Amino acid sequence: MSSQSIWFAYDPQWATLIRARLNEVEISDLWLLENDTSNTTPRLILDKYLGDPIQQITSKKPSENELRYDPMRGDHQTIESLNNFLKNQCWRSAVDWTITYLMKNPQDYHIWFIRFACLIKLRLFPTIENEFETFGNLNSLNKFPFSLRLLYAELPIYMDSNRFHDGLDRLFRLLMITNTILSILPKDQTQLWHKRRLRILYSIANCYILMKRFDSIISIIENQIIKNENIEQQIELYLLIVRILLQTGDELNAQRAFDRALNLLPSKENLSNEFLLTKELFALFRNEFLTNKLLTSLKDPIEINNHCVVLLYMSKMKESLDLYEKLIRDKHENIHEAIIYNMCTIYELESFRFTQKKHDLIDYISQYVGDGFSLTALKLQT
């Protein structure tokens, strides 16, 4: 399917059905209702508490962790408690919280979305698939929110590379329904659905990235640039094309996309960090490590991580590690799985005492990370 057919695909019969419902429901809930209406009640498949694996491998007592979820404590069964779990990336505690709540309120789809989003973070995909099956026919649920429909469409892509096409089929169907709704809405009521269509197209592009179908990705993004009148978003999309093309080794077209983004700027002076970071990516691509001068101010963790990688390529291992350790100690919010993984990799390269260093690191980060932190980032021996 070409990007043009993806963009414009819609069903005129559905448009007639949806048009008849314009005065019946809210614009945000304007979904196609098929003849079959579902009377099923969603139910939990995973009803066991997940616990906290980080605390299990440290000497720290569980009682010292104020965010630790204890199902016996009734004061944890509040929305404020759930929000705290999400804020602190305690995905397991959040999942545990939803068990008691959804047993009492099985049709609260907002909480179902939170549960599934946390389960995706924990990579418990089969549980999500099994629980989705209890919903019955999703198309017969007009109050089923867009975010949950999109998550359902993306699920096969998360699960298995052999199911990428299943995910694309779901995304294309969701996109067709969105296009159909847009075809009958008055122009002053289309903003929400335009945003939803863009979100679907990003999901399709992400799937094509995993499939290494870069030609399809570029075509979809360029189509979006043509449709979008916002200059800032056009610049953002051109720089996204640059990053994709550099991954494929296409430096020539990446440079052309960068130049197009540059030409959209009213002034070429005082370039934003996003442009400077993209210039650094070109330097990385060209192996210009020794001549590359740091262009960004190293305030963003992503920029610091990229610079640490450059230092590692330049054989400045200690300098790279020092910068990583300073990053996570200066601001605890910078403790990210990718950063910890890179630090553990350097530990293994730097010293035969890397096991002890990893355990020291675990003791440190356990004070600040939520129970959703992945143990794979620590590269522990099994």
C-alpha positions as CSV (number, residue, x, y, z in Angstrom):
1,M,0.0,0.0,0.0
2,S,1.4,3.4,-1.0
3,S,1.7,6.3,1.4
4,Q,-0.9,8.1,-0.7
5,S,-3.5,5.3,-0.3
6,I,-2.7,5.1,3.4
7,W,-3.3,8.8,3.8
8,F,-6.6,9.1,1.9
9,A,-8.1,5.6,2.5
10,Y,-11.7,5.8,3.7
11,D,-15.0,4.0,3.3
12,P,-18.0,6.0,2.0
13,Q,-20.5,3.6,3.5
14,W,-19.0,4.1,6.9
15,A,-19.0,7.8,6.3
16,T,-22.8,7.6,5.9
17,L,-23.2,5.6,9.1
18,I,-21.0,8.0,11.1
19,R,-22.7,11.1,9.7
20,A,-26.0,9.8,11.1
21,R,-24.4,9.7,14.6
22,L,-23.0,13.3,14.6
23,N,-25.7,14.6,16.9
24,E,-25.8,11.5,19.1
25,V,-22.3,11.4,20.6
26,E,-19.3,13.5,21.5
27,I,-16.8,14.2,18.7
28,S,-14.1,12.4,20.6
29,D,-16.2,9.2,20.8
30,L,-17.3,9.2,17.2
31,W,-16.6,5.6,16.3
32,L,-18.1,3.2,13.9
33,L,-20.6,0.9,15.6
34,E,-21.1,-2.4,13.9
35,N,-24.3,-4.5,14.1
36,D,-22.9,-6.8,16.8
37,T,-23.0,-5.1,20.2
38,S,-20.9,-6.6,23.0
39,N,-22.3,-7.4,26.4
40,T,-19.1,-8.9,27.7
41,T,-17.4,-7.5,30.8
42,P,-13.6,-7.2,30.7
43,R,-11.8,-9.2,33.3
44,L,-8.3,-9.7,34.6
45,I,-6.1,-12.6,33.6
46,L,-3.0,-11.6,35.7
47,D,-4.3,-11.1,39.2
48,K,-1.1,-11.8,41.2
49,Y,1.0,-9.1,42.6
50,L,4.3,-8.5,40.7
51,G,6.4,-7.2,43.6
52,D,9.7,-5.4,43.3
53,P,12.7,-7.3,41.8
54,I,15.1,-4.4,42.4
55,Q,14.6,-4.6,46.2
56,Q,15.0,-8.4,46.1
57,I,18.6,-8.1,44.9
58,T,19.7,-5.3,47.3
59,S,20.3,-5.3,51.0
60,K,17.9,-2.5,51.5
61,K,14.8,-3.4,53.6
62,P,11.5,-3.2,51.7
63,S,10.0,-1.1,54.5
64,E,12.4,1.8,53.7
65,N,10.8,2.2,50.3
66,E,7.9,4.6,50.8
67,L,6.5,3.8,47.4
68,R,6.5,0.1,47.8
69,Y,3.0,-1.3,47.1
70,D,1.5,-3.3,49.9
71,P,-1.9,-4.8,48.9
72,M,-2.9,-5.1,52.6
73,R,-2.7,-1.3,53.0
74,G,-6.0,0.3,52.2
75,D,-4.5,3.8,52.0
76,H,-2.8,2.9,48.8
77,Q,-6.1,2.4,47.0
78,T,-6.4,6.0,46.0
79,I,-6.0,7.8,42.6
80,E,-3.3,9.9,44.2
81,S,-1.4,6.8,45.1
82,L,-1.6,5.5,41.5
83,N,-0.4,8.9,40.2
84,N,2.6,8.7,42.5
85,F,3.4,5.2,41.2
86,L,3.3,6.5,37.6
87,K,5.3,9.6,38.4
88,N,8.1,7.5,40.0
89,Q,8.0,4.8,37.3
90,C,6.8,2.2,39.7
91,W,5.1,0.2,36.9
92,R,4.8,-3.0,39.0
93,S,3.1,-1.2,41.8
94,A,0.8,0.5,39.4
95,V,-0.2,-2.8,37.8
96,D,-0.8,-4.2,41.3
97,W,-2.9,-1.2,42.1
98,T,-5.2,-1.8,39.1
99,I,-6.0,-5.4,40.3
100,T,-8.2,-4.4,43.2
101,Y,-9.7,-1.4,41.4
102,L,-10.7,-3.2,38.1
103,M,-12.2,-6.0,40.1
104,K,-14.7,-3.4,41.3
105,N,-14.8,-1.2,38.2
106,P,-14.2,-3.5,35.2
107,Q,-15.5,-1.0,32.6
108,D,-13.2,1.9,33.6
109,Y,-11.3,1.9,30.3
110,H,-8.9,4.7,31.4
111,I,-7.6,2.5,34.2
112,W,-7.3,-0.4,31.7
113,F,-5.2,1.8,29.5
114,I,-2.9,2.6,32.4
115,R,-2.6,-1.1,33.3
116,F,-1.8,-2.1,29.7
117,A,0.7,0.7,29.3
118,C,2.5,-0.4,32.4
119,L,2.5,-4.0,31.3
120,I,4.0,-2.9,28.0
121,K,6.8,-1.2,30.0
122,L,7.3,-4.5,31.8
123,R,7.1,-6.5,28.4
124,L,4.3,-8.7,29.7
125,F,2.7,-8.8,26.2
126,P,0.9,-12.2,26.4
127,T,-1.0,-10.9,29.5
128,I,-2.2,-7.9,27.6
129,E,-3.3,-10.0,24.6
130,N,-5.2,-12.4,26.8
131,E,-7.0,-9.6,28.7
132,F,-7.9,-7.8,25.5
133,E,-9.7,-11.0,24.4
134,T,-12.1,-10.6,27.3
135,F,-13.3,-7.3,25.9
136,G,-15.1,-9.0,23.0
137,N,-15.7,-7.0,19.8
138,L,-13.8,-3.7,20.3
139,N,-15.6,-2.1,17.4
140,S,-18.9,-2.4,19.2
141,L,-17.7,-0.3,22.1
142,N,-18.3,3.3,21.2
143,K,-16.9,4.5,24.6
144,F,-13.7,2.6,24.0
145,P,-11.1,5.5,24.0
146,F,-8.7,6.2,21.2
147,S,-5.6,5.6,23.3
148,L,-6.7,2.1,24.1
149,R,-7.7,1.3,20.4
150,L,-4.2,2.5,19.3
151,L,-2.5,0.4,22.0
152,Y,-4.5,-2.6,20.8
153,A,-3.4,-2.0,17.2
154,E,0.3,-1.7,18.2
155,L,0.3,-4.7,20.4
156,P,1.4,-7.3,17.8
157,I,4.3,-5.1,16.8
158,Y,5.6,-5.2,20.4
159,M,5.1,-8.9,20.7
160,D,6.8,-10.6,17.7
161,S,8.6,-9.6,14.5
162,N,6.5,-12.2,12.7
163,R,3.4,-10.3,13.6
164,F,4.4,-6.9,12.2
165,H,1.8,-7.2,9.4
166,D,-0.9,-8.0,11.9
167,G,-0.1,-4.7,13.6
168,L,-0.1,-2.8,10.3
169,D,-3.4,-4.3,9.4
170,R,-4.9,-3.0,12.7
171,L,-3.3,0.4,12.2
172,F,-4.5,0.7,8.6
173,R,-8.0,-0.1,9.7
174,L,-7.8,2.5,12.5
175,L,-6.4,5.0,10.1
176,M,-9.3,4.3,7.6
177,I,-11.9,4.9,10.3
178,T,-10.1,8.1,11.3
179,N,-10.0,9.3,7.7
180,T,-13.7,8.4,7.3
181,I,-14.6,10.5,10.4
182,L,-12.5,13.4,9.1
183,S,-14.3,13.2,5.7
184,I,-17.6,14.1,7.3
185,L,-16.6,16.5,10.1
186,P,-17.0,20.3,9.8
187,K,-13.5,21.9,9.4
188,D,-13.8,23.7,12.7
189,Q,-14.2,20.3,14.5
190,T,-11.3,18.3,12.9
191,Q,-8.3,19.4,15.1
192,L,-8.6,16.4,17.5
193,W,-8.9,13.8,14.8
194,H,-6.0,15.3,12.8
195,K,-3.8,14.8,15.8
196,R,-5.1,11.3,16.1
197,R,-4.3,10.6,12.5
198,L,-0.8,11.9,12.9
199,R,-0.3,9.7,15.9
200,I,-1.4,6.6,13.9
201,L,1.0,7.5,11.1
202,Y,3.8,7.8,13.6
203,S,3.0,4.3,14.8
204,I,3.0,3.0,11.2
205,A,6.3,4.7,10.6
206,N,7.8,3.1,13.8
207,C,6.6,-0.3,12.6
208,Y,8.3,0.2,9.2
209,I,11.5,1.2,11.0
210,L,11.5,-2.2,12.8
211,M,10.9,-3.9,9.4
212,K,13.7,-1.8,7.9
213,R,11.2,-0.5,5.3
214,F,12.9,3.0,5.3
215,D,11.5,4.0,1.9
216,S,8.0,3.7,3.3
217,I,8.9,5.7,6.4
218,I,10.3,8.6,4.4
219,S,7.3,8.6,2.1
220,I,4.9,8.8,5.0
221,I,6.8,11.6,6.7
222,E,7.2,13.6,3.5
223,N,3.5,13.3,3.0
224,Q,2.9,14.7,6.5
225,I,5.2,17.6,5.7
226,I,3.2,18.5,2.7
227,K,0.0,18.3,4.7
228,N,1.3,20.3,7.6
229,E,1.4,24.1,7.5
230,N,3.2,24.5,10.8
231,I,6.9,25.4,10.1
232,E,8.2,24.2,13.4
233,Q,6.7,20.8,12.9
234,Q,8.0,20.7,9.3
235,I,11.5,21.3,10.6
236,E,11.1,18.6,13.3
237,L,10.0,16.1,10.6
238,Y,12.9,17.0,8.3
239,L,15.3,16.4,11.1
240,L,13.6,13.1,11.8
241,I,14.3,12.1,8.2
242,V,17.9,13.0,8.7
243,R,18.2,10.7,11.7
244,I,16.5,7.8,9.8
245,L,18.7,8.3,6.7
246,L,21.9,8.4,8.7
247,Q,20.9,5.0,10.1
248,T,20.7,3.6,6.6
249,G,24.0,5.2,5.5
250,D,22.4,7.6,3.1
251,E,24.5,10.7,3.9
252,L,23.7,12.5,0.7
253,N,19.9,12.6,1.1
254,A,20.3,13.1,4.9
255,Q,22.3,16.3,4.1
256,R,19.6,17.4,1.7
257,A,16.9,16.9,4.3
258,F,19.0,18.9,6.8
259,D,19.5,21.7,4.3
260,R,15.7,21.8,3.8
261,A,15.1,22.1,7.5
262,L,17.8,24.8,7.7
263,N,16.1,26.8,4.8
264,L,12.9,27.0,6.8
265,L,14.5,29.0,9.5
266,P,14.1,32.8,9.4
267,S,17.7,33.1,10.6
268,K,20.7,30.8,10.4
269,E,22.3,32.3,13.5
270,N,22.0,30.9,17.0
271,L,20.8,27.5,15.9
272,S,18.7,25.5,18.4
273,N,20.2,22.5,20.2
274,E,18.2,20.2,18.0
275,F,20.1,21.5,14.9
276,L,23.4,21.4,16.8
277,L,22.8,17.8,18.0
278,T,22.0,16.8,14.4
279,K,25.3,18.3,13.3
280,E,27.0,16.2,15.9
281,L,25.3,13.1,14.5
282,F,26.8,13.9,11.1
283,A,30.2,14.1,12.8
284,L,29.6,10.7,14.4
285,F,28.6,9.3,11.0
286,R,31.7,10.6,9.4
287,N,34.0,9.3,12.2
288,E,35.2,12.8,12.9
289,F,35.8,12.1,16.6
290,L,39.2,13.7,16.9
291,T,38.2,16.9,15.1
292,N,34.6,17.1,16.5
293,K,34.1,20.0,18.8
294,L,31.2,19.8,21.3
295,L,28.5,22.0,19.9
296,T,25.8,21.5,22.5
297,S,25.9,22.7,26.1
298,L,25.5,19.2,27.5
299,K,22.4,20.0,29.5
300,D,20.2,17.3,28.1
301,P,20.8,13.7,29.2
302,I,20.5,12.4,25.6
303,E,23.2,14.9,24.5
304,I,25.5,13.9,27.4
305,N,25.0,10.2,26.6
306,N,25.9,10.8,22.9
307,H,29.0,12.7,24.0
308,C,30.0,9.8,26.3
309,V,29.7,7.4,23.4
310,V,32.0,9.7,21.3
311,L,34.5,9.7,24.2
312,L,34.4,6.0,24.3
313,Y,35.1,5.8,20.5
314,M,38.1,8.1,21.1
315,S,39.4,5.6,23.7
316,K,38.7,8.0,26.5
317,M,37.0,5.4,28.7
318,K,37.7,6.9,32.1
319,E,36.5,10.4,31.0
320,S,33.3,8.8,29.5
321,L,32.6,6.9,32.7
322,D,33.3,9.9,34.9
323,L,30.8,11.9,32.9
324,Y,28.2,9.1,33.1
325,E,28.6,8.9,36.9
326,K,28.4,12.6,37.3
327,L,25.2,12.6,35.2
328,I,23.3,10.2,37.5
329,R,24.6,11.7,40.7
330,D,23.9,15.3,39.9
331,K,20.3,14.6,39.0
332,H,18.5,11.4,40.0
333,E,16.0,11.8,37.2
334,N,18.8,11.0,34.8
335,I,19.0,7.4,36.0
336,H,17.7,5.8,32.8
337,E,18.0,2.2,31.7
338,A,20.0,3.0,28.6
339,I,22.5,5.1,30.6
340,I,22.9,2.4,33.2
341,Y,23.3,-0.2,30.5
342,N,26.1,1.8,28.9
343,M,27.8,2.3,32.3
344,C,27.7,-1.4,33.0
345,T,29.2,-2.0,29.6
346,I,32.1,0.3,30.4
347,Y,32.6,-1.4,33.8
348,E,33.1,-4.7,32.0
349,L,35.6,-3.2,29.6
350,E,37.4,-1.2,32.3
351,S,38.0,-3.5,35.2
352,F,38.0,-7.2,36.3
353,R,36.1,-5.9,39.4
354,F,33.1,-5.0,37.3
355,T,30.8,-7.3,39.3
356,Q,31.4,-5.4,42.5
357,K,31.1,-2.1,40.7
358,K,27.7,-3.2,39.3
359,H,26.5,-4.2,42.8
360,D,27.6,-0.8,44.2
361,L,25.7,0.8,41.3
362,I,22.6,-1.3,42.1
363,D,22.7,-0.2,45.8
364,Y,22.9,3.4,44.7
365,I,20.2,3.5,42.0
366,S,17.8,1.3,44.2
367,Q,17.3,4.4,46.3
368,Y,15.9,6.4,43.5
369,V,14.4,4.2,40.8
370,G,10.9,2.8,40.8
371,D,10.0,-0.9,40.7
372,G,9.6,-0.7,36.9
373,F,13.3,-0.5,36.3
374,S,14.5,-3.3,34.1
375,L,17.1,-5.7,35.5
376,T,18.5,-6.3,32.0
377,A,20.0,-2.8,32.1
378,L,22.4,-4.0,34.8
379,K,23.8,-6.9,32.6
380,L,23.9,-9.3,35.5
381,Q,25.2,-12.8,35.1
382,T,22.5,-15.4,35.1
